[in-house]
């Protein structure tokens, strides 16, 4: 049902007639929204502009913030743990970030230094090694390798031509004088004629010599396998059966002699006691810094087992924890067992007293067991204190 509109008695506006309370309320709210929108349209251009804060207001605001920060703030245990955990996590992240940056800078610096220090000869050697690895692994076919090789040779040839005819920056070589004592190992990379980039000079025909001559200035060991292969095959065909047997016998004799030489040149620790030579004993004394003066000095002992000490003495030595004899003990004990006088000079704590006592115990155990009428000292031991400074 359409609402009926009319005019009131004052003639000031329309009047709603015959509306239910619910529809009347909706109509009033719609009318209020329309009037509010009209007011906003009328006064939209008259919005006040935001004024900047004055200096006094800024100072007051800053002071209030400082006072708020200065006031103690109560935090619960959970909040303190969460804050500590957060700070710890931030520190760990910052440290990891710094380590990554340092690692990246170090790697860049190492790459830069490696490129700066790499000379042309080393670069050529590295490229040759990489090329050999590729050929061994078989990652590329022969055509691809040949193409890459030609491109590299062409670029190197172009670079050499530019340096030769266009000039370039050359490192100034050090001038040598006649009175220089130090040998100069510097050499110019352009003087290296071992590698030619030009294929015309790279693939040269080898010189064929008559007889068994060799090219001067080149290692003979390098020329023998290459140039003497033909003569070796020819001689092998012309040899008789008897000559071959003689050659085999000569080679067997030579191999036997070399094996005996290797067997004799073994280290003294790999030999038995009866296989030791004068040279081995001299090396043994040098290894343990043993110096002796006198005549007919016995050889030192290599270990407790090689010594001529009685078994019960060796058992006591093992219980005391002496696994290996010291240098003074190695040489002093054999001399003492021969009842000879000795003057040993060694640093403090090197085992001089034990070397004397071991020999003394061996001598006492060899005495016959008799009933003595009187007791007397069997040995006199002299010692000075403090010990001399070595």
Secondary structure, DSSP 8 states (H G I E B T S, - for coil): ---EEEE-TT-SSEEEES--HHHHHHHHHHHHHHHHHHHHHHTGGG--------HHHHHHHHHHHHHHHHS-----HHHHHHHHHHHHHHHHHHHHHHHHHHHHHHHHHHHHHHHHH--HHHHHHHHHHHHHHHHHHT-S-HHHHHHHHHHHHHHHHHHHHHHHHT-----------TT--S------GGG--S---SHHHHS------STT---TTS-HHHHHHHHSHHHHHHHHHH--HHHHHHHHHHHHHHHHHHHHHHHHTS-GGGS-GGG--HHHHHHHHHHTT----SSS-----SSTTTS---HHHHHHHHHHT--S--HHHHHHHHHHHTT--------TTSSHHHHHHHHHHHHHHTS-----SS---S------SS----
